[in-house]
Amino acid sequence: MDFNLTKEQTMIRKMVRDFAEEVIKPRAIEIDKQAKFPKDIFDEMGKLGLMGIPFPEKYGGSGGDTVSYAIAVEEIGRVCGSTGLSYAAAVSLGASPIFYFGTKEQKQKFLTQKAEGKTLGAFGLTEPNAGSDAGGTKTTAVLKDDKYVINGEKCFITNASFADTIIVTAVTGKNEKGKNIISALIVPADAEGLTITNNYDKMGVRGSDTAEIVLDNVKVPKENLLGDPQKGFKQFLYTLDGGRISIAALGLGIAQASLDKALSYAKERTQFGQSISKFQAIQFKLADMAMEVELARNMIYKAAWLKDQEKPFTKEAAYAKLFATETAFKNANEAIQIHGGYGYMRDYEVERYLRDAKLLEIGEGTSEVQRLVISRQLGC
Protein backbone atom coordinates (compact mmCIF):
# COMPACT_ATOMS: atom_id res chain seq x y z
CA MET A 1 0.00 0.00 0.00
CA ASP A 2 1.35 3.40 -0.96
CA PHE A 3 -0.50 6.44 0.36
CA ASN A 4 1.85 8.94 -1.27
CA LEU A 5 0.56 11.08 -4.12
CA THR A 6 2.38 10.70 -7.41
CA LYS A 7 4.51 13.54 -8.73
CA GLU A 8 1.75 14.48 -11.18
CA GLN A 9 -0.94 14.44 -8.49
CA THR A 10 1.21 16.61 -6.22
CA MET A 11 1.76 19.11 -9.03
CA ILE A 12 -1.97 19.26 -9.79
CA ARG A 13 -2.76 19.86 -6.12
CA LYS A 14 -0.30 22.75 -5.95
CA MET A 15 -1.53 24.30 -9.20
CA VAL A 16 -5.20 24.11 -8.23
CA ARG A 17 -4.54 25.26 -4.66
CA ASP A 18 -2.59 28.29 -5.88
CA PHE A 19 -5.35 29.19 -8.35
CA ALA A 20 -8.07 28.69 -5.74
CA GLU A 21 -6.29 30.85 -3.17
CA GLU A 22 -5.34 33.63 -5.57
CA VAL A 23 -8.35 33.83 -7.89
CA ILE A 24 -11.41 32.18 -6.31
CA LYS A 25 -11.01 32.79 -2.58
CA PRO A 26 -11.00 36.62 -2.74
CA ARG A 27 -14.40 36.48 -4.48
CA ALA A 28 -16.05 33.66 -2.52
CA ILE A 29 -18.12 35.92 -0.22
CA GLU A 30 -19.21 38.08 -3.17
CA ILE A 31 -20.18 35.00 -5.24
CA ASP A 32 -22.37 33.81 -2.36
CA LYS A 33 -23.95 37.19 -1.63
CA GLN A 34 -24.73 38.04 -5.23
CA ALA A 35 -25.73 34.47 -6.15
CA LYS A 36 -23.95 35.03 -9.45
CA PHE A 37 -22.27 32.29 -11.47
CA PRO A 38 -18.58 33.25 -11.97
CA LYS A 39 -18.28 32.51 -15.70
CA ASP A 40 -14.92 34.29 -15.97
CA ILE A 41 -13.40 32.00 -13.34
CA PHE A 42 -14.49 28.96 -15.34
CA ASP A 43 -12.92 30.45 -18.45
CA GLU A 44 -9.63 30.71 -16.52
CA MET A 45 -10.01 27.15 -15.23
CA GLY A 46 -10.43 25.99 -18.81
CA LYS A 47 -7.20 27.69 -19.85
CA LEU A 48 -5.39 25.95 -17.01
CA GLY A 49 -6.67 22.57 -18.18
CA LEU A 50 -8.74 21.94 -15.06
CA MET A 51 -11.96 21.16 -16.96
CA GLY A 52 -10.31 18.23 -18.70
CA ILE A 53 -8.27 16.62 -15.92
CA PRO A 54 -9.77 13.09 -16.16
CA PHE A 55 -10.05 12.97 -19.97
CA PRO A 56 -7.48 11.82 -22.56
CA GLU A 57 -5.40 14.37 -24.40
CA LYS A 58 -6.84 13.26 -27.75
CA TYR A 59 -10.18 14.69 -26.60
CA GLY A 60 -8.73 17.94 -25.28
CA GLY A 61 -8.13 16.66 -21.76
CA SER A 62 -5.13 16.61 -19.47
CA GLY A 63 -4.81 12.84 -19.27
CA GLY A 64 -5.07 12.77 -15.49
CA ASP A 65 -6.73 10.20 -13.25
CA THR A 66 -9.76 10.26 -10.95
CA VAL A 67 -7.58 10.84 -7.87
CA SER A 68 -6.16 14.00 -9.48
CA TYR A 69 -9.66 15.17 -10.33
CA ALA A 70 -10.88 14.54 -6.77
CA ILE A 71 -7.94 16.56 -5.45
CA ALA A 72 -8.89 19.44 -7.76
CA VAL A 73 -12.52 19.39 -6.58
CA GLU A 74 -11.37 19.37 -2.95
CA GLU A 75 -9.05 22.33 -3.41
CA ILE A 76 -11.68 24.43 -5.21
CA GLY A 77 -14.41 23.44 -2.75
CA ARG A 78 -12.16 24.38 0.16
CA VAL A 79 -12.39 28.06 -0.82
CA CYS A 80 -15.82 28.21 -2.53
CA GLY A 81 -18.54 25.60 -2.40
CA SER A 82 -20.46 27.23 -5.26
CA THR A 83 -17.54 27.09 -7.66
CA GLY A 84 -16.67 23.60 -6.48
CA LEU A 85 -20.18 22.31 -7.14
CA SER A 86 -20.39 23.76 -10.64
CA TYR A 87 -16.92 22.42 -11.42
CA ALA A 88 -17.80 18.92 -10.22
CA ALA A 89 -21.09 18.92 -12.13
CA ALA A 90 -19.50 20.19 -15.34
CA VAL A 91 -16.89 17.42 -15.37
CA SER A 92 -18.69 14.47 -13.74
CA LEU A 93 -22.17 15.01 -15.17
CA GLY A 94 -21.89 17.34 -18.14
CA ALA A 95 -18.85 15.77 -19.82
CA SER A 96 -18.05 12.35 -18.34
CA PRO A 97 -21.13 10.51 -19.71
CA ILE A 98 -20.02 11.46 -23.23
CA PHE A 99 -16.56 10.07 -22.47
CA TYR A 100 -17.99 6.90 -20.92
CA PHE A 101 -20.65 6.07 -23.48
CA GLY A 102 -20.30 8.35 -26.49
CA THR A 103 -19.29 7.39 -30.00
CA LYS A 104 -16.01 8.64 -31.42
CA GLU A 105 -17.95 11.27 -33.34
CA GLN A 106 -19.84 12.41 -30.24
CA LYS A 107 -16.61 12.70 -28.28
CA GLN A 108 -14.98 14.78 -30.99
CA LYS A 109 -18.04 17.00 -31.40
CA PHE A 110 -19.17 17.47 -27.78
CA LEU A 111 -16.47 16.29 -25.34
CA THR A 112 -13.41 18.02 -26.77
CA GLN A 113 -14.73 21.56 -26.27
CA LYS A 114 -15.82 20.73 -22.71
CA ALA A 115 -12.47 19.18 -21.82
CA GLU A 116 -10.73 22.25 -23.22
CA GLY A 117 -12.98 24.47 -21.10
CA LYS A 118 -14.52 26.23 -24.08
CA THR A 119 -18.05 25.09 -23.21
CA LEU A 120 -19.90 23.69 -20.21
CA GLY A 121 -22.30 20.78 -20.05
CA ALA A 122 -25.22 19.83 -17.82
CA PHE A 123 -27.03 16.61 -16.92
CA GLY A 124 -30.83 16.59 -16.80
CA LEU A 125 -32.00 13.71 -14.62
CA THR A 126 -34.12 15.06 -11.74
CA GLU A 127 -37.78 15.85 -12.38
CA PRO A 128 -40.50 17.37 -10.17
CA ASN A 129 -41.83 13.85 -9.45
CA ALA A 130 -38.64 11.83 -10.01
CA GLY A 131 -35.88 12.66 -7.55
CA SER A 132 -34.52 9.69 -5.63
CA ASP A 133 -36.88 7.57 -7.75
CA ALA A 134 -35.05 8.24 -11.01
CA GLY A 135 -36.80 5.24 -12.53
CA GLY A 136 -40.01 7.25 -12.32
CA THR A 137 -38.86 9.52 -15.17
CA LYS A 138 -41.81 11.04 -17.05
CA THR A 139 -39.89 12.81 -19.82
CA THR A 140 -40.34 10.98 -23.12
CA ALA A 141 -38.38 10.77 -26.36
CA VAL A 142 -40.12 9.34 -29.42
CA LEU A 143 -38.18 8.49 -32.58
CA LYS A 144 -39.88 9.98 -35.64
CA ASP A 145 -38.07 9.51 -38.94
CA ASP A 146 -34.45 10.35 -38.07
CA LYS A 147 -35.11 12.55 -35.01
CA TYR A 148 -36.12 12.09 -31.39
CA VAL A 149 -38.98 14.30 -30.23
CA ILE A 150 -38.57 15.03 -26.51
CA ASN A 151 -41.24 16.24 -24.11
CA GLY A 152 -40.97 16.75 -20.36
CA GLU A 153 -39.40 18.85 -17.65
CA LYS A 154 -36.34 18.70 -15.43
CA CYS A 155 -35.55 20.56 -12.21
CA PHE A 156 -32.53 21.41 -10.03
CA ILE A 157 -30.16 21.11 -13.01
CA THR A 158 -26.68 22.49 -12.27
CA ASN A 159 -25.02 24.73 -14.89
CA ALA A 160 -27.93 24.48 -17.34
CA SER A 161 -28.16 28.26 -17.94
CA PHE A 162 -24.50 28.33 -19.04
CA ALA A 163 -24.31 24.99 -20.85
CA ASP A 164 -24.13 24.42 -24.59
CA THR A 165 -25.48 20.87 -24.24
CA ILE A 166 -27.68 19.10 -21.71
CA ILE A 167 -27.68 15.32 -21.43
CA VAL A 168 -31.33 14.46 -20.84
CA THR A 169 -32.73 11.15 -19.62
CA ALA A 170 -36.05 10.16 -21.18
CA VAL A 171 -38.33 7.17 -21.58
CA THR A 172 -37.90 5.80 -25.12
CA GLY A 173 -40.06 2.68 -24.92
CA LYS A 174 -40.90 -0.47 -22.96
CA ASN A 175 -38.88 -3.65 -22.47
CA GLU A 176 -40.19 -7.20 -22.72
CA LYS A 177 -41.34 -7.00 -19.07
CA GLY A 178 -43.32 -3.85 -19.73
CA LYS A 179 -40.93 -1.60 -17.81
CA ASN A 180 -39.80 1.77 -19.11
CA ILE A 181 -36.62 1.91 -21.13
CA ILE A 182 -34.75 5.05 -20.10
CA SER A 183 -32.20 6.43 -22.55
CA ALA A 184 -29.91 9.45 -22.57
CA LEU A 185 -29.80 12.05 -25.33
CA ILE A 186 -27.49 14.98 -25.96
CA VAL A 187 -29.67 18.08 -26.39
CA PRO A 188 -28.19 21.38 -27.64
CA ALA A 189 -29.11 24.18 -25.23
CA ASP A 190 -30.31 26.35 -28.11
CA ALA A 191 -32.68 23.71 -29.49
CA GLU A 192 -36.12 24.96 -30.51
CA GLY A 193 -38.72 24.20 -27.84
CA LEU A 194 -36.17 24.06 -25.00
CA THR A 195 -36.76 26.61 -22.22
CA ILE A 196 -34.25 27.09 -19.39
CA THR A 197 -35.16 29.27 -16.42
CA ASN A 198 -33.19 30.09 -13.29
CA ASN A 199 -35.58 31.27 -10.60
CA TYR A 200 -34.39 29.41 -7.51
CA ASP A 201 -33.44 31.40 -4.40
CA LYS A 202 -31.21 28.90 -2.64
CA MET A 203 -30.01 28.47 0.91
CA GLY A 204 -26.44 27.61 -0.08
CA VAL A 205 -24.07 27.13 -3.06
CA ARG A 206 -25.77 30.29 -4.27
CA GLY A 207 -23.20 31.08 -6.94
CA SER A 208 -23.72 27.74 -8.66
CA ASP A 209 -26.30 27.96 -11.43
CA THR A 210 -29.41 25.84 -10.83
CA ALA A 211 -32.17 25.80 -13.43
CA GLU A 212 -35.49 24.35 -14.49
CA ILE A 213 -35.81 22.90 -17.99
CA VAL A 214 -38.94 22.46 -20.07
CA LEU A 215 -38.79 20.41 -23.29
CA ASP A 216 -41.71 21.04 -25.63
CA ASN A 217 -41.42 18.91 -28.76
CA VAL A 218 -37.66 19.37 -28.81
CA LYS A 219 -36.14 17.57 -31.80
CA VAL A 220 -32.62 16.16 -31.82
CA PRO A 221 -30.96 13.92 -34.45
CA LYS A 222 -31.01 10.21 -33.63
CA GLU A 223 -27.19 10.40 -33.70
CA ASN A 224 -27.47 12.31 -30.40
CA LEU A 225 -28.60 9.17 -28.56
CA LEU A 226 -25.91 8.51 -25.96
CA GLY A 227 -24.76 4.92 -25.50
CA ASP A 228 -26.93 1.82 -25.61
CA PRO A 229 -30.64 2.78 -25.60
CA GLN A 230 -31.45 -0.42 -23.68
CA LYS A 231 -28.93 0.37 -20.94
CA GLY A 232 -29.63 4.04 -20.29
CA PHE A 233 -30.63 3.40 -16.68
CA LYS A 234 -27.43 1.47 -15.89
CA GLN A 235 -25.41 4.12 -17.69
CA PHE A 236 -26.64 6.98 -15.56
CA LEU A 237 -26.22 4.89 -12.40
CA TYR A 238 -22.56 4.47 -13.37
CA THR A 239 -22.39 8.21 -14.07
CA LEU A 240 -23.81 8.92 -10.60
CA ASP A 241 -21.30 6.56 -8.99
CA GLY A 242 -18.48 8.62 -10.49
CA GLY A 243 -20.23 11.85 -9.60
CA ARG A 244 -20.49 10.77 -5.98
CA ILE A 245 -16.72 10.68 -5.74
CA SER A 246 -16.57 14.32 -6.83
CA ILE A 247 -19.36 15.41 -4.45
CA ALA A 248 -17.54 13.58 -1.67
CA ALA A 249 -14.39 15.52 -2.61
CA LEU A 250 -16.36 18.76 -2.48
CA GLY A 251 -17.61 17.81 0.99
CA LEU A 252 -14.02 17.09 1.99
CA GLY A 253 -12.98 20.55 0.84
CA ILE A 254 -15.67 22.20 2.97
CA ALA A 255 -14.83 19.95 5.94
CA GLN A 256 -11.15 20.87 5.64
CA ALA A 257 -11.95 24.58 5.36
CA SER A 258 -14.13 24.34 8.48
CA LEU A 259 -11.30 22.69 10.40
CA ASP A 260 -8.76 25.25 9.19
CA LYS A 261 -10.95 28.19 10.19
CA ALA A 262 -11.89 26.70 13.56
CA LEU A 263 -8.30 25.83 14.47
CA SER A 264 -7.01 29.26 13.48
CA TYR A 265 -9.75 31.05 15.42
CA ALA A 266 -9.31 28.84 18.49
CA LYS A 267 -5.61 29.75 18.66
CA GLU A 268 -6.35 33.48 18.35
CA ARG A 269 -9.42 33.80 20.58
CA THR A 270 -8.65 34.32 24.26
CA GLN A 271 -11.02 33.71 27.16
CA PHE A 272 -10.23 33.45 30.88
CA GLY A 273 -6.65 34.51 30.21
CA GLN A 274 -5.71 31.94 27.54
CA SER A 275 -6.52 30.92 23.97
CA ILE A 276 -9.60 28.76 23.75
CA SER A 277 -7.51 26.10 21.97
CA LYS A 278 -6.15 25.27 25.45
CA PHE A 279 -9.59 24.18 26.66
CA GLN A 280 -10.20 20.46 26.44
CA ALA A 281 -13.78 20.99 25.18
CA ILE A 282 -12.41 22.82 22.14
CA GLN A 283 -9.48 20.42 21.72
CA PHE A 284 -11.83 17.45 21.54
CA LYS A 285 -13.98 19.14 18.89
CA LEU A 286 -10.90 19.90 16.78
CA ALA A 287 -9.55 16.37 17.23
CA ASP A 288 -12.82 14.85 16.00
CA MET A 289 -12.94 17.25 13.06
CA ALA A 290 -9.37 16.44 12.03
CA MET A 291 -9.92 12.69 12.36
CA GLU A 292 -13.04 12.66 10.23
CA VAL A 293 -11.43 14.85 7.54
CA GLU A 294 -8.60 12.34 7.22
CA LEU A 295 -10.94 9.34 7.19
CA ALA A 296 -13.05 10.99 4.48
CA ARG A 297 -9.96 11.74 2.38
CA ASN A 298 -8.76 8.15 2.56
CA MET A 299 -12.17 6.80 1.53
CA ILE A 300 -12.43 9.22 -1.40
CA TYR A 301 -8.96 8.35 -2.65
CA LYS A 302 -9.74 4.64 -2.39
CA ALA A 303 -12.97 5.00 -4.38
CA ALA A 304 -11.15 7.09 -6.99
CA TRP A 305 -8.31 4.57 -7.18
CA LEU A 306 -10.75 1.69 -7.66
CA LYS A 307 -12.42 3.58 -10.51
CA ASP A 308 -9.05 4.24 -12.14
CA GLN A 309 -8.19 0.54 -11.86
CA GLU A 310 -11.54 -0.31 -13.51
CA LYS A 311 -12.59 -2.25 -10.44
CA PRO A 312 -16.10 -2.14 -8.90
CA PHE A 313 -16.46 1.07 -6.88
CA THR A 314 -20.20 1.57 -6.36
CA LYS A 315 -20.12 0.72 -2.65
CA GLU A 316 -16.95 2.71 -1.97
CA ALA A 317 -18.29 5.76 -3.83
CA ALA A 318 -21.40 5.60 -1.64
CA TYR A 319 -19.24 5.24 1.50
CA ALA A 320 -17.21 8.27 0.45
CA LYS A 321 -20.16 10.43 -0.53
CA LEU A 322 -22.13 9.61 2.63
CA PHE A 323 -19.27 10.03 5.08
CA ALA A 324 -17.58 13.06 3.51
CA THR A 325 -20.76 15.09 3.05
CA GLU A 326 -22.05 14.37 6.55
CA THR A 327 -18.57 15.25 7.85
CA ALA A 328 -18.75 18.54 5.94
CA PHE A 329 -22.00 19.47 7.65
CA LYS A 330 -20.80 18.39 11.11
CA ASN A 331 -17.47 20.18 10.77
CA ALA A 332 -19.12 23.37 9.56
CA ASN A 333 -21.54 23.22 12.48
CA GLU A 334 -18.69 22.69 14.95
CA ALA A 335 -16.71 25.54 13.36
CA ILE A 336 -19.65 27.85 13.99
CA GLN A 337 -19.85 26.65 17.58
CA ILE A 338 -16.15 27.27 18.15
CA HIS A 339 -16.49 30.76 16.68
CA GLY A 340 -19.43 31.49 18.97
CA GLY A 341 -21.44 34.55 17.97
CA TYR A 342 -18.90 35.47 15.29
CA GLY A 343 -19.59 32.17 13.57
CA TYR A 344 -23.10 33.37 12.85
CA MET A 345 -21.76 36.37 10.90
CA ARG A 346 -21.10 36.20 7.17
CA ASP A 347 -17.68 37.81 7.33
CA TYR A 348 -16.26 34.81 9.18
CA GLU A 349 -17.42 32.48 6.37
CA VAL A 350 -18.12 29.38 8.47
CA GLU A 351 -21.88 29.97 8.27
CA ARG A 352 -21.52 29.77 4.51
CA TYR A 353 -19.77 26.42 4.84
CA LEU A 354 -22.80 25.08 6.72
CA ARG A 355 -25.25 26.36 4.12
CA ASP A 356 -23.16 24.98 1.27
CA ALA A 357 -22.59 21.61 2.97
CA LYS A 358 -26.29 20.92 3.43
CA LEU A 359 -26.92 20.47 -0.29
CA LEU A 360 -24.26 17.78 -0.45
CA GLU A 361 -26.34 15.55 1.82
CA ILE A 362 -29.18 15.85 -0.74
CA GLY A 363 -27.73 16.08 -4.25
CA GLU A 364 -26.28 13.13 -6.21
CA GLY A 365 -28.38 10.82 -4.06
CA THR A 366 -29.46 11.73 -0.52
CA SER A 367 -27.70 10.31 2.53
CA GLU A 368 -30.62 7.91 2.82
CA VAL A 369 -30.11 6.73 -0.77
CA GLN A 370 -26.40 6.18 -0.07
CA ARG A 371 -27.31 3.93 2.86
CA LEU A 372 -29.70 2.09 0.57
CA VAL A 373 -26.96 1.62 -2.06
CA ILE A 374 -24.56 0.34 0.59
CA SER A 375 -27.06 -2.08 2.09
CA ARG A 376 -27.84 -3.49 -1.36
CA GLN A 377 -24.13 -3.91 -2.05
CA LEU A 378 -23.96 -5.88 1.20
CA GLY A 379 -26.63 -8.22 -0.16
CA CYS A 380 -29.47 -7.05 2.07
PyMOL commands that set and color helices and strands:
alter all, ss='L'
color gray80, all
select helices_A, chain A and resi 7-34+39-48+50-52+57-59+66-79+81-101+104-115+134-136+160-162+222-224+229-268+276-278+280-308+314-344+346-348+350-360+367-377
alter helices_A, ss='H'
color red, helices_A
select strands_A, chain A and resi 121-124+140-144+147-158+165-174+180-188+194-197+210-221+225-226+270-271+274-275
alter strands_A, ss='S'
color yellow, strands_A
deselect
rebuild
show_as cartoon
